[in-house]
């Protein structure tokens, strides 16, 4: 399960690009109880979502023309230049070359061969998120891909991830783990196959820990959000739902089964 002792390939940062950061901060504050704290006047509107004073995500204005509001999952690398080269060698695309973020770390953005966008973070002063797997924080990272095995091979080339097949209703779900440690303990996410008939695009989706999925759905609706997938119980996993904020950024909720 996700922690904050980040190693190569761990999801270590998460941020949201939004066309209206004030409204987005208000939405997530009402729905997930997050407090938004500005990173300062030099940060161009970027800032941090916090729970009990600990950073759990971040928020900034959209900067690319035509970009859509979305959550971006970042993965840790110890050598961002080498990882960027591996992205290209593996058939992916580098959308933003590595850049220094005011000494906090090195950032790059990429797209995998099937079209899912992600980012890379090489820690400087900031290692990553300060709280995960607690209520209303990042718990799981899920990739939706048209060819799961090919996409897993791409990311294995970047981070050495391990995967394990799990039979889920109507599909094979691949559980992802970092390269080191007990495979189950090192799991942080999974890969689900796209349903071509539903028109879904390849993407990474963050799951937030929810203590009451149905109540959070009601709060999202009353604050301008929408339900993409109604709440459902998944055997041995927990209760899940998919939502979108008022600007269309998708995210998911998970109340884990205690055995998970």
N, C-alpha and C positions, 0 to 999 in steps of 0.2 A: 504494500500500500504506500501511497505517496507520503514522503516525509520531507524534511528540510536538510538532510545530510546528502546533498546533491553530489552525484558522480556523473561521469560522462554519459550522456543520453538521457539524464533525468529531465523531466519537465521542471524548469526552475524559474520561469517567469510567465506571466499571463497578462495581456493587456487588451483593452477594447478601443477601437477607433470609432468615433461617433461624430455625426454632423452637428450635434448639440450636446456638448459635454455637461452643461448645467442640468439639462433635462435628464440625461443619462445618469448623472450622479444622484439626482432626486429619485429616479426609478429604482436603482439598486439600493439606495438607502432605505426606501420604503419596503422593498421586497425581501432583501437579504440583510438589512440592518447595517449596511456598510457606511462608514464615514469617509468622505472624500477630503484629502489633504493635498493642497497644491505643492508641487515640487519647487515652486518659486518663479519669479518673473522671467528668469532666463530660460525656463523650460517650455515656453510656447504653449501654455495651457495644459501641459502634462501634469499628472499628479497620481496619488496613490489611494486606493481603497483600503481601509483598515478595519480590523476587528480587535477590540481591546488594545488599540495602539500598535498592532502588528500588521504589516502590509500583507494583503491576501490577493491583490490584483492591482492593475493600474488602468488609467484612462487618459486618452488624449484625443485631440481633434484629427479628423481625416486630413491627410496631407497630399494624397495622390488624386489627381483629377479623375472623376468617374468611379472612385473607390466606393464600395458599399460597406456599411457598418458591419463589423464582425469582430469576434474574439480571436486573438492570435496567441497560440501556444509557442513558447520558446523552450529550446532544449539546450542543456549545458554542453559546452565543448571546452576542452583545455587548449585547443589550437584552432582558432576560428579560420585562419587562412587555409589550413590543411582540410578542414571540413568543407569549406566552400569549394575547394578543388574537387573533393569527393562528390559533392552535389552535381557538379558539371559532368564528371566522369561517369556518374551513375545515370545520367539522362535527365537530371533535374535542371532547373533554371534558377540562377541567382538574380533576384529582383533588386537587391540592395547590397552592394559590396560592404565588407566590414568597415565599421566606423567606430571611433572612440566616443563614448557617451560621458563626457565630462569626468573621466577617470573612474566612473562607476563600473565600467565594463566595456566590452566590445560587442557590437550588435551587427547582425546581418539578417537579411530576409530572403527566403527561397520558396520555390514551388516544386513539389515532387513530380515525377514523370506523369502522374495521372491527374495533376491539377490542384492538389491540396496545398494550401499555403501554410508555411510555418516559419519560425524564426530561430536564430542561434544566439546564444548568450555566453560569452566568455567572461567569467566574473573578474571584476576589479575590486573596488571597495564594496560593491553590492554582490553578494553571493546569489541572491534570488529571493523568492517569497519567504516571509518570516513565519507563516502559519499555513499548514495544509491539513487535510483530512479531519479537521474539526468542523463543527456545525457552521454552515454558510461559507465554507472555504473549498478550494479545489480538492477534489477527491479522486478524479479519474480523467483520463484523456482518451478520447475515442476517435479513431480514423475511419472514415467511410470511403471505400475504394472499390472501383469496378473490378480490379484484379488484385485481391488481397495478397496473394502469395508474391506477386511481382513487386508490389509496393513494400512489403516486409523486407524483401531482399535488398531493395534500395536503401532502406533505413539501416539495415544490418551493415551495409557498406559504410555508413556514416558513423554509427554508434556501437555496432556489435550487439544490438538487441537480440534477445532470445524470444521465441514465441511458442505457445502451446495451444493446440486445438481444443475447443470445448464445444460440445453439441448444445445448441440453443434451439428454441422453437423455430423450425423452418430454415435453419441455416447453421453453418459452422462459424463459430466466433473464435478469433485468435487472440489470446491473452498475451500482452507484451510485458517483458521484463528487461531491466538493464542487464548489462553483461556480467556483473559481479554479484556474488552472494547467493543465498537460497533463492531459487527461481520464483517460488510463490511469494516470499517476503519482498522480493524486488519488483513485483508486478506493479505497474502504474497506469496501464491502459489496455486498449484492445483495438481490434480491427474488425469491422463489420462490412459485409458486401453490400454494395449499392443495389437498389431495386430499380432496374432501368425503366420500368413502367411508371415510376413515380416522379421521374425527372429530377431527382436529387443530384447535386454536383459533388464531386470528391471534396472532402473537407475534414478538418479536425474540429471536434466539438468538446468543450469543457463540461465536466459534470461537477456540480456543487453538492456538498453534503447537506441534506435536508432532514430535519427531525420530524417534519410534517409536510409531505409533498402536496397534499390536497389543500392545506391552508396556504402554502406558498403560491400555488396556482391561482387561488382566489385573489390573493394580494396582487399578483402580477396582472390579472385581468382588470382589477379595479384601478390600477395605476397605468393603464394604457398598453400593457403587453398582450400577447396572444398565445394560444396553446397550439403547438405544432403536433404534439402527440399526447393524447390524454394519459393520465396516470394509469399504470398497470403494474401488477406484481409479477416479477420474473423469478422463477424458482431458483433458490440458492443464491440469488443476487440481492434482491430487495425490491422496493417500490421505486419506479422511475417515471419520469415525464420529460417531454421536450417543450421548451418555451421560446419565445422571441421577445425581445424588448421592444419599446415603441418604434425603434428605427430598424427593426428587422434582424438584429444580431441574435443568432441562435445560441442557446445554452441548454443544459439538461440538469435535472435534479435526480438525486439518488438518496433514498433512505436505505442504508445497507442492511441486509440480513445480518443479524448478530454473528452468525457463523462466518460471514465474509471478513 
